[in-house]
Amino acid sequence: MDWKVIKREWSVLVPSILETWPEADEAELLDLDGTRAALAAYLAEVTERSVEDIEDELSEWRTGGIPADIRMDALNDNVNITSSGRYIGAGEDVYDDDKAFGDDNEAEPPVGRG
C-alpha cells in the first residue's frame, strides 16, 4: 500500500495496526496524522523498540493485503475497474469479456460430444 492510501484510509487501517502491534492504543492511533514518521515514532515509544526496527516492520506491514473495507470502498471502484481493464484484449468490450466462462455466441460442443 502506498502511504497516500494509508493516510487517506487511516481509520480503516487502525484495526490492522492493532493486530500487528497489540501494544498500541486505538484512540492514540486515531489521533495520529497517518504519516509513516508519526506512526513509527508512536510504535517505537509504545513497544520500547528502535525506530529503525519499527520502520522495517512498517515496510513489511504495508506490503501486506489491503483490507476489504478499503478495496470495496466506492471511491476505489473506478480505480479497480480501470486497472482490471489491462487484462482485456485490444478491441474487446470491457463489459462483454466472458472468456473465462465461454462465449454464449460461439458455443462449442463439449469435448467428446461433437
C-alpha positions as CSV (number, residue, x, y, z in Angstrom):
1,M,0.0,0.0,0.0
2,D,1.1,3.5,-0.8
3,W,1.4,5.9,2.2
4,K,-1.0,8.2,0.4
5,V,-3.6,5.5,0.6
6,I,-2.7,4.7,4.2
7,K,-3.1,8.3,5.2
8,R,-6.4,8.7,3.4
9,E,-7.8,5.4,4.8
10,W,-6.2,5.8,8.3
11,S,-9.2,5.0,10.4
12,V,-9.9,1.8,8.4
13,L,-6.4,0.6,8.9
14,V,-6.2,1.1,12.7
15,P,-7.5,-2.4,13.4
16,S,-4.8,-3.9,11.2
17,I,-2.2,-1.9,13.0
18,L,-3.6,-3.1,16.4
19,E,-3.4,-6.6,15.1
20,T,0.2,-6.3,14.2
21,W,1.2,-4.1,17.2
22,P,-1.1,-5.0,20.1
23,E,0.8,-2.6,22.4
24,A,-0.8,0.3,20.5
25,D,-3.9,2.1,21.7
26,E,-6.8,2.6,19.3
27,A,-7.6,6.1,20.5
28,E,-3.9,7.2,20.3
29,L,-3.6,5.7,16.8
30,L,-6.7,7.6,15.6
31,D,-5.1,10.8,16.9
32,L,-2.1,10.3,14.7
33,D,-2.0,12.1,11.3
34,G,-1.4,8.8,9.3
35,T,2.1,9.6,8.3
36,R,4.8,7.0,8.4
37,A,7.0,9.1,10.6
38,A,4.3,9.7,13.2
39,L,3.3,6.0,13.3
40,A,6.9,4.8,13.5
41,A,7.7,7.2,16.4
42,Y,4.5,6.2,18.2
43,L,5.1,2.5,17.8
44,A,8.7,2.8,18.8
45,E,7.6,4.5,22.0
46,V,4.8,2.0,23.0
47,T,6.9,-1.1,22.0
48,E,10.1,0.3,23.6
49,R,12.0,-0.6,20.4
50,S,14.1,1.4,18.0
51,V,12.5,3.5,15.2
52,E,14.7,1.6,12.7
53,D,13.2,-1.8,13.8
54,I,9.7,-0.3,13.6
55,E,10.5,1.2,10.1
56,D,11.5,-2.3,8.9
57,E,8.2,-3.8,10.3
58,L,6.2,-1.0,8.7
59,S,7.7,-1.7,5.3
60,E,6.7,-5.3,5.7
61,W,3.2,-4.4,7.0
62,R,2.4,-2.0,4.2
63,T,3.2,-4.7,1.5
64,G,0.5,-7.0,3.1
65,G,-3.0,-7.3,1.9
66,I,-5.4,-4.4,1.6
67,P,-8.3,-4.7,4.0
68,A,-11.7,-5.3,2.2
69,D,-13.1,-2.1,3.7
70,I,-10.7,-0.2,1.6
71,R,-10.7,-2.4,-1.5
72,M,-14.6,-2.3,-1.7
73,D,-14.9,1.4,-0.9
74,A,-16.9,3.3,-3.6
75,L,-14.0,5.7,-4.0
76,N,-11.8,2.9,-5.2
77,D,-14.3,1.3,-7.7
78,N,-13.2,3.3,-10.7
79,V,-9.5,2.7,-9.9
80,N,-10.2,-1.1,-9.6
81,I,-12.3,-1.2,-12.8
82,T,-9.7,0.8,-14.8
83,S,-6.8,-1.4,-13.5
84,S,-8.7,-4.6,-14.4
85,G,-9.0,-3.3,-18.0
86,R,-5.4,-4.2,-18.7
87,Y,-6.5,-7.9,-18.8
88,I,-8.9,-7.3,-21.6
89,G,-7.6,-7.6,-25.1
90,A,-7.5,-4.7,-27.6
91,G,-10.8,-4.1,-29.3
92,E,-12.8,-6.1,-26.8
93,D,-15.7,-4.6,-24.8
94,V,-14.8,-4.3,-21.1
95,Y,-18.3,-5.2,-20.2
96,D,-18.6,-8.1,-22.5
97,D,-15.5,-10.2,-21.7
98,D,-16.6,-13.6,-20.6
99,K,-13.7,-15.7,-21.9
100,A,-13.2,-17.4,-18.6
101,F,-16.8,-18.7,-18.8
102,G,-17.2,-19.3,-22.5
103,D,-18.9,-17.1,-25.1
104,D,-22.6,-17.6,-25.4
105,N,-22.5,-16.5,-29.1
106,E,-19.8,-19.0,-30.1
107,A,-20.6,-22.1,-28.0
108,E,-18.5,-25.1,-28.8
109,P,-19.8,-28.6,-28.1
110,P,-18.4,-30.2,-25.0
111,V,-15.4,-32.4,-25.6
112,G,-16.3,-35.9,-26.6
113,R,-19.9,-34.9,-27.7
114,G,-19.2,-33.3,-31.0
